Amino acid sequence: MIICGMEKFSMVDYDGFISCTVFTRGCNFLCPFCHNSSLVTGEAAEIPQEEVFDYLTKRKGLVDAVCITGGEPTMQKGLREFIEKVRALGYRVKMDTNGTNPALLKELLEERLLDYVAMDIKTDFEHYEEVTGVSNPALLNKVKESVQILKTLAPDYEFRTTVMAEYHSDKNYQAIADIVKGAKRFFVQKFKDGENNLTQGILHELPQEEAEKFLATVRPVVGAVGLRGY
């Protein structure tokens, strides 16, 4: 598995747990708001797995979990083996995903290798191409499949949408609510422009009052909802 970043101590990536977060290289989406552009473009330098496992071995009892994010982790051929090694050390595992590899997601859940999954819902399905920068109906169908897999198989999970004024409004709040209906958790995440984004100065954050309106639309159909970054 190609790892290009590691945050050794995080209290925000896995609610309720102290985690070590590893970042994988590569993604099959080109979301203009992505804040890990060097991972998407392949410019980030690789970190040896030995460095990660040396740290995890030394921090047993001090760190609770490992979060695997990206990029898109399910593009990594060595993902399962990496997770198995992490779990053998006694750590919980959380994975972030865009949902484009439902087959692998299902296998990992059925094998009980994941404790928590956070899946991005970029927008309503009608406008996915615009937001992800990729025109591929097959990928969209895989995202739809992953939504159902999480709802039925995941021991714990969340859906989340990073919101921007250009892409999110009351015109699609209900459509996104319909996608996540029946889920355990849903979060609206604040967009932040910055030098690490795939694009800069083009997109703008959604005002808090609009983010709260979005949550109000989703709240009746999801177990728990919340704002992040506001």
WOMORA-V23922 format. One record per residue. RES is the residue in one small letter. SS is DSSP state (hx for helix, st for strand, lp for the rest). PHI is phi as a letter, one per 20 degrees, with the letter a starting at -180 (none if undefined). Layout:
# WOMORA-V23922
res=RES ss=SS phi=PHI
res=RES ss=SS phi=PHI
This chain:
# WOMORA-V23922
res=m ss=lp phi=none
res=i ss=lp phi=e
res=i ss=st phi=d
res=c ss=st phi=c
res=g ss=st phi=a
res=m ss=st phi=b
res=e ss=st phi=d
res=k ss=st phi=f
res=f ss=st phi=b
res=s ss=st phi=c
res=m ss=lp phi=d
res=v ss=lp phi=c
res=d ss=lp phi=e
res=y ss=lp phi=b
res=d ss=lp phi=g
res=g ss=lp phi=n
res=f ss=lp phi=c
res=i ss=lp phi=e
res=s ss=st phi=c
res=c ss=st phi=d
res=t ss=st phi=d
res=v ss=st phi=d
res=f ss=st phi=d
res=t ss=st phi=e
res=r ss=lp phi=e
res=g ss=lp phi=n
res=c ss=lp phi=b
res=n ss=lp phi=e
res=f ss=lp phi=d
res=l ss=lp phi=c
res=c ss=lp phi=f
res=p ss=lp phi=f
res=f ss=lp phi=e
res=c ss=lp phi=g
res=h ss=lp phi=e
res=n ss=lp phi=c
res=s ss=hx phi=g
res=s ss=hx phi=f
res=l ss=hx phi=f
res=v ss=hx phi=f
res=t ss=hx phi=e
res=g ss=lp phi=n
res=e ss=lp phi=e
res=a ss=lp phi=f
res=a ss=lp phi=f
res=e ss=lp phi=f
res=i ss=st phi=d
res=p ss=lp phi=f
res=q ss=hx phi=g
res=e ss=hx phi=g
res=e ss=hx phi=f
res=v ss=hx phi=f
res=f ss=hx phi=f
res=d ss=hx phi=f
res=y ss=hx phi=f
res=l ss=hx phi=f
res=t ss=hx phi=f
res=k ss=hx phi=f
res=r ss=lp phi=d
res=k ss=st phi=g
res=g ss=lp phi=n
res=l ss=lp phi=d
res=v ss=st phi=d
res=d ss=lp phi=e
res=a ss=st phi=b
res=v ss=st phi=d
res=c ss=st phi=d
res=i ss=st phi=d
res=t ss=st phi=c
res=g ss=lp phi=b
res=g ss=lp phi=l
res=e ss=lp phi=c
res=p ss=hx phi=g
res=t ss=hx phi=f
res=m ss=hx phi=e
res=q ss=lp phi=e
res=k ss=lp phi=f
res=g ss=lp phi=e
res=l ss=hx phi=f
res=r ss=hx phi=f
res=e ss=hx phi=f
res=f ss=hx phi=f
res=i ss=hx phi=f
res=e ss=hx phi=f
res=k ss=hx phi=f
res=v ss=hx phi=f
res=r ss=hx phi=f
res=a ss=hx phi=f
res=l ss=lp phi=e
res=g ss=lp phi=n
res=y ss=lp phi=e
res=r ss=st phi=f
res=v ss=st phi=c
res=k ss=st phi=d
res=m ss=st phi=c
res=d ss=st phi=e
res=t ss=st phi=b
res=n ss=lp phi=e
res=g ss=lp phi=n
res=t ss=lp phi=e
res=n ss=lp phi=c
res=p ss=hx phi=f
res=a ss=hx phi=f
res=l ss=hx phi=f
res=l ss=hx phi=g
res=k ss=hx phi=f
res=e ss=hx phi=f
res=l ss=hx phi=f
res=l ss=hx phi=f
res=e ss=hx phi=f
res=e ss=lp phi=e
res=r ss=lp phi=l
res=l ss=lp phi=e
res=l ss=lp phi=d
res=d ss=lp phi=e
res=y ss=st phi=b
res=v ss=st phi=c
res=a ss=st phi=d
res=m ss=st phi=d
res=d ss=st phi=f
res=i ss=lp phi=d
res=k ss=lp phi=f
res=t ss=lp phi=a
res=d ss=lp phi=f
res=f ss=hx phi=f
res=e ss=hx phi=f
res=h ss=hx phi=d
res=y ss=hx phi=f
res=e ss=hx phi=g
res=e ss=hx phi=f
res=v ss=hx phi=e
res=t ss=hx phi=e
res=g ss=lp phi=m
res=v ss=lp phi=c
res=s ss=lp phi=d
res=n ss=lp phi=b
res=p ss=hx phi=g
res=a ss=hx phi=f
res=l ss=hx phi=f
res=l ss=hx phi=f
res=n ss=hx phi=f
res=k ss=hx phi=f
res=v ss=hx phi=f
res=k ss=hx phi=g
res=e ss=hx phi=f
res=s ss=hx phi=f
res=v ss=hx phi=g
res=q ss=hx phi=f
res=i ss=hx phi=f
res=l ss=hx phi=f
res=k ss=hx phi=f
res=t ss=hx phi=d
res=l ss=hx phi=d
res=a ss=lp phi=f
res=p ss=lp phi=f
res=d ss=lp phi=b
res=y ss=st phi=a
res=e ss=st phi=b
res=f ss=st phi=d
res=r ss=st phi=b
res=t ss=st phi=c
res=t ss=st phi=e
res=v ss=st phi=d
res=m ss=st phi=c
res=a ss=lp phi=g
res=e ss=lp phi=f
res=y ss=lp phi=d
res=h ss=lp phi=c
res=s ss=lp phi=b
res=d ss=lp phi=f
res=k ss=lp phi=f
res=n ss=lp phi=c
res=y ss=hx phi=g
res=q ss=hx phi=f
res=a ss=hx phi=f
res=i ss=hx phi=f
res=a ss=hx phi=g
res=d ss=hx phi=f
res=i ss=hx phi=f
res=v ss=hx phi=e
res=k ss=lp phi=g
res=g ss=lp phi=n
res=a ss=lp phi=f
res=k ss=lp phi=f
res=r ss=st phi=b
res=f ss=st phi=b
res=f ss=st phi=c
res=v ss=st phi=e
res=q ss=st phi=d
res=k ss=st phi=f
res=f ss=lp phi=f
res=k ss=lp phi=c
res=d ss=lp phi=f
res=g ss=lp phi=a
res=e ss=lp phi=f
res=n ss=lp phi=e
res=n ss=lp phi=f
res=l ss=lp phi=f
res=t ss=lp phi=c
res=q ss=lp phi=c
res=g ss=lp phi=m
res=i ss=lp phi=d
res=l ss=lp phi=d
res=h ss=lp phi=c
res=e ss=st phi=f
res=l ss=lp phi=f
res=p ss=lp phi=g
res=q ss=hx phi=g
res=e ss=hx phi=f
res=e ss=hx phi=f
res=a ss=hx phi=f
res=e ss=hx phi=f
res=k ss=hx phi=f
res=f ss=hx phi=f
res=l ss=hx phi=f
res=a ss=hx phi=f
res=t ss=hx phi=f
res=v ss=hx phi=e
res=r ss=hx phi=g
res=p ss=lp phi=f
res=v ss=lp phi=d
res=v ss=lp phi=c
res=g ss=lp phi=g
res=a ss=st phi=b
res=v ss=st phi=c
res=g ss=st phi=a
res=l ss=st phi=e
res=r ss=st phi=c
res=g ss=lp phi=n
res=y ss=lp phi=e
